[in-house]
Amino acid sequence: MIRAESDSPPLTHRAVLAIAVPVMLSNVSTPLIGIVDTAIVGRYPNPVYIGAVAVGSLIFTFVFWAFGFLRMGTTGLTAQALGARDNDELAAGLGRSLLVALAAGAGLLLLQWPIREIAFSLLGASSDVERLARGYFDVRIWAAPATLANYALLGWFIGLGRTDIGLALQLILNLTNMALDMFFVLGLGWDVRGVAFGTLLAEYIAAGAGVLIAARHLNSIAGRWSLHRILAPAQLRRTFGVNSDIMVRSLALIAVFVWFTSQGARQGNVILAANSILMQFIAASAFFLDGLAFAAEALVGRAVGAAQRKGLTAAARVTTLWAAGVAVFLTLVLAVFGTRFIDMLTVDATARAAARVYLPWAAAAPLLGVWAFQLDGIFIGATRTADMRNAMLVSLVIFIAAWWLLTPLGNLGLWAAFYVHYVARTGSLLYYYPALVRSVSAHATA
């Protein structure tokens, strides 16, 4: 039975932070991977090594994040099953996500040659950067099945509101990754290939741990594995519908970052290295802000599953309030310490100088990005994925148009277009938000 609005206790700040803080703590280590990788190869006094890791990582960002639905879709569907108190669907939902992850990972391995050739033909990096980045790609692609399984597992635990378990899994993945990267690069001298191999091993270690923890957790909640339930046609259709919408949305989002990096690469190795360093700052900020966005996903999804409109609006309001405060804090940190962070990531004088020029753009990014991140979390929790897909496609078109108009300004215009994209994402999702709220109230029962 669907619970009435009165059955749900008021949402407190403590309840939001109980979900968000473990995510933030786990995410602290996630951007550190990119930062440590950049710092490790930054010990080489040549910006091509930083550029190679940036280009290689970007390809996998595009490839793997195209399957980001395995995290986002799983979170929304799991939170709604939790709100409806359906433990068997909780188990079946994880089973569906892991099957999709393994099938997609195997497909990526089979298609690695065309993926590699198409990716490098589009990025337009210099010959030295491309040569090193190809070595990175050839190693890391073999992590695909484990990487996608980790997406599904993380999404499931976030949907359950068990971000403490998500914290443990992310720490296993990220700390192992950093340790192995340092061992292979600084210890064995494998340059960018060592970075890729460290990531490969870490993904499989984390996936194995995640499956074991998930199985134990299912036993604790009496959730039953059932192949019949996992393959139920209606649930498969819903799962594939949600996932396909998020996949298109993710492709459109990653296209923005691919375009940003490729246009930076066309301006030379120094600009590519500078932009890559600053993107590490934006990535670090985003992972902090994701803590509140993930909280919104879990709490909104739970409210939608229980048909509680007040719960939805309370989750949106409280999580966004905290996210805004975090965004202000992050901008202040980057404004004060940004130059020191740049010097930590590279010893190359030209890359340092270029990064300082564009540092203000990276420092202010959290203030614009926070609204888009929060709206993403709300829409994911509500599984309003068609709206997300449409909003992101519109935002991509606006970004390309802004870049074309601002091209004469060079890298400055590129950063300005990136800001325009943030505004477009926020505005387009706000357009759909009233319908999201109405859809929940239409199903509520007293």
N, C-alpha and C positions, 0 to 999 in steps of 0.2 A: 504494500500500500504506500502511496506517496504521502509523505508527511505534510501536514499543514504548516503554514507560515509560523504559527504559534509554537510549534514543536521545536523550533530551532532557536538556540540561545543567541543573544546578541554577539556580533563579531567584535572581538577586542583587539587592541594593538598587540597584546601579548600573543594571541593566536596567530596573527599575521607573521610576527617575528619568529615564532616557533618554526614556521615553514621557511621563511626567507633567510634567516641567519645561517642555517646549515648549508643552504645553496650558495650563499655568498662565500662562506668559508671554503667550500669545495672549489668554487670558481676562482678563488684567489690563486690556486695552483694551476688553473687552466691557462690563463694568459701568461703565467710564468714560463710555460713551455716555449711559447713563441719568443718571449724575452730572453730566456736562457739560450735557446737555439741561436738567436740573433747575436747575443753576446759571445757565444762560443766561436761562431764563424767570424765574428767581428774582431777576433784576435789576429786574424790574417789581415795584413795591411793592404787590402785591396777590396773595393766595394763589390766586386763581382760575386764574392762568396755570400754576402748578405742578399744580394739580388737573386742568386740561384735558389737559396732557401725560400725567399719570398715568392718567387715564381713557382717553384715546386709545391710549396704549401698552398698557394692560391689554387692550383689545379685541383688539389684534393679538397680544398674548401668548396670549390664548385661541384666536384663529383660527389662528395659525401653529403654536403649540405642539400644537394638535390633530393637526398633521401632523408632530409630532416623531419619529414612526416612521421618517421619511425619514432622519434622522440615526441614531437608535438601532438600528433594524432593520438598516440598511445596515452599521453597525459590526459587529454580531454575526455576520451572514451572511458579511461579507467576512473577518473574522478566522477563521471556521471554514473558509472556502475556502482561506485562506492556510495554516492548519494542515494541511489535506489536500493541499496543494501542487497545487492546481488553478487554473492561471493563466487558463484560458479562462473558468472560472466567475467569477473576479475581474472580468474584463472584462464578462461578461454581467450580473453583479450590479449594476454601476454603470449599465449601460444600462437595466435595469429600473427602478432608482430614479429616474433622470433622466426617463424616460417618465412615471412616476407623478407626479413633481414638476410637470412641464409641464402635464399633464392636470388636476391638482388646482388649480394656479395659475389656469388658464383658467376652471375652474369657479367659483373664488372671485370672479373679475372679473364673471362673468355674474350671480352671486348677491349682489353687493355691496349692493344696495338693501335686501333683506330682512335681511341680516346687520347692517347699520347700524341699521335700525329696531328690530330685536329687541334688539340689544345696548344701545342707549340706553334702551329701555323697562325693561330689567332693572336697570341700574346706579343709577338714581334720583339722578343728580347734580343740582345746582342749575342753573337756566336759564343763568346766565352761563358756568358750566363746560361745560355741554352744547353751547352755541353754539360755543365755541372748539374743543371736542373734535371736533365734526362736521366742521369745516374740516380738522382734522388727518387724520381718517379718509378724507375724500374724495380726499386726495392720496396717502396712503401705501398704500392698497389696491392701487394699480397696481404696486407692487413684488412682488406675490404670486408670480408665476412665478419671478422671480430669487431671492427669499427661500427658496422651497422647493427650488430647484436647489442653493443653497448648503448647505442641510441635508444633501442627498444626497452632495454632494462632500466635505463635512467628515467625515461618517460613514465614507465609503469610505477616506479617508486615515488616519483613526484606526484603522480595522480593519486596515489594512496595517501599522500601527505607525509610519507616516510622519507623526508629529505635527509634524515640522519643516516639512513642506509645509502641514499644517493651520495652523501658526503663521503662515506667510507669507500664506495666504488670509485668515485672521482679521485680521491687521494691515492688509491692503489694505482690507478691509471697514470695520473699526472706525475706523482713523485717517482714512480718507477721509470717513466719516460725520461724525466730530466736526468736521473742518475745514469741510465743507460746511454743517453746522448753524450753526456760528459765522458763516460768511459770509452765509448767508441771513437769520439772525435779527439778529445784531449789525451786520452790514454793510448789509443791505437793509431791515431792519425788518419782516420778514414774520411776526413772532411765532410762534405754534405751527405755522402752515403752513410756515414755513421749516424747522422741525425735521423735519417730515414729508417735505418735498421733498429735503432733504439725505440722509435715509435711503433714499429711493427711488433716487436716482442711485447711491449707494454700493453698494446691493445688485446692481444690474446690472453695475457695474464689477467687483465681486468675482466674480460668476458667470462673466463672460467670461474672466477670468484663470484661474479654477478649471478650466473645461473645457479650456483650452489646456494647462495643467499636467498634467491627468489624461491627455490624449491622448499627451503626450510620455512620461509615466511608463509607460503601457501598452506603448508601443513598446520601452521599456527592459527590460521583463520578458517580452516576447514573448507578451503576452496578446492573443488574437484576438477582434475584434468579430464576432459572428455573430447575425443576426436570428433564426435558427432556435433558437439556444441561449438568447437573451434571452426568447423567447416559448415556451420548453419548458413544457408543461402542468404537469408535476410541480413544477418550480422556481417557476412562477407561483403555484401553489396554496400552496406553502410560504411564499413571499414575502408573499402577501396574508394568509395566516393570521397570520404574525408581525406584519405591519403593522396589521392590524385589532385585534389584542389590544393593541398598544402605543397605538393611537389611542384606544381606550376608556379605557385607563389614563391617557393624557395629558389627556383631557377631564375625568376625575374629579379629577385633580390641579389643573388650571386652575380647575375649579369652586370649589376651596377658595380660591384667590387672588381670583377674581371675587367670591365671597361676602365675603371679608375686606374688599376695597376698597369694595364696595357698602354694607356695614354701616358702614364708616368714613364714607362719603359722607353717609349718613343722619344722622350725628351733627354735620354741619356742615362748612363749607369748611376750618376750622382743623384739625379732627381729620383730615380727608381729607389735607390737606397734610402734617401731622405724620407720619401713617402712611406716606405716600408716600416721604418722606425716609428714614424708618427702613427701609422695604422696599428702598431702594437699598443700604443697608448689608448686608442679608441677601442680596440678589442678588450683591453683590460677594464676600461670603464664600462663597456657593455656587459661584461660578465658580472660586475657588481650589480648593475641595474637589473640584470636578468633574475637576480634573487627575488626581487619584488614582482617581476613579471611572472616568474614561475609560481609564486604564491597566488597571484591572481588566477593563473590557470587552474590550480588545484581547488581554490575556494569557489571560483565562479562555476567550474565544472560540477562541484559537489552541489551547489545551489540549483543548477539547472537540472541535475539528475533527480533532485527532490522537489522540483517545480516551485522554487522559492524565489520570487522576484526580489523581495527585500534583501535576501542573502546575497543575491547577485550585485545589486547596487551598493550594498555595504562593502562587499569585497573589492569592487572597483574603486570606491572612494578611499578606503583606508590604505590599500596597497599603493595607490597613486600618490597619496599624501607623503608616505614614506619615500617613495621613489624620487619625488621632486627634491626632497631634502638631501638624499644621497647624491643626486646629480649636481647640486650646488657644491657640495663638499668635494666631489671629484674634480670639478672645474677649478676650484681653488687650489687643490693639490697640484694639478698639472701646470697651472699658471705660476706657482711658486717654485716648484721643483723640476719643471720640465727640462730645463737646460742640463741639469745634473743627470737626469735620466738618459738624455741623448748621449752624453759623454760616457755613460756606463755601457751603452750598447754598441758603440763603435769607436775605434781609434783613428779612423780616417778623417783627416781635417776637412776635406771638401764635403763629405757627407754630413759632418757635424754642422758646418756653416749653413748648408742648404736646409737642414732640418730645423735650425733655429729660425729661419725666415718664416716658415709655415707653422711653427709651433702654436701661435694663437688660434689657428683654425682647429687644430686637434684639441686644444684645451677647452674650447667652448662647445665642442660637439656634444657632450653629455646633456647640456641644457636644451638642445633641440631634439636629441635622440630619445630622451626619456619618455616623451609622450607617445611616440610610435611604439616603443617597446611595451609600454603598459597596455596599449590598445591591442597589440598582438596577443598578449597574455589573456586578456578578456575574451577575445574572439576565439582563441584556441580552446579555452575552457568551455565555452558555449558551443564548440564545434560549428561555428558559423564560417566554415572554410571557403565557401563560394564567395562570400563577401571579401574575405582576405585575399583570395586569388584575384578578383576583379580590381581591388584597390591597389595591389602591388603592380599589376600590369599597367594601370594608369600612371602610377608613380614612375615606373621605368620609362615610359614614353616622355613624361615631363622631364626626367633627368637627362635623357639624350638630347631633348630639345634645348635644355638649359646649357648643356655642354657645348652644343653646336653654336649657340649664340655667344658664349663666353670664350670660345677657343682662342681668339686674338690675345687674351690675357695670359695664355700659357698655363703654367701650373696653378697660378692664382685662380684662373677661371675654372680649372678642374675642381679645386676645393670648393669654390662657390657653388658649382653645379651639385656637388655632393650635399651641401647644405639644403639646396632646393629640393633634393630628393627626400630629406627628412621631413620637410614641411609638407610635401605632397603626400607622403605616407600617413602623416597625422590627419590631414584634412580629409583624405578619402575614407579613412576608417571612421572618423567622426560622422561622416555622412550616413554610414550604415548603422551606427550605434543605436539610435532610437528604435529601429526595427528589431534589433537584437533584444532589447529590453521588453518590447511588446510580445515577442515570441514566447518568452518565459511566462509572462503573466497570463497568456492565453491558455496555458496548460496547468496553472496552479489550481489547487483544490483547497477548500476551507476545512 
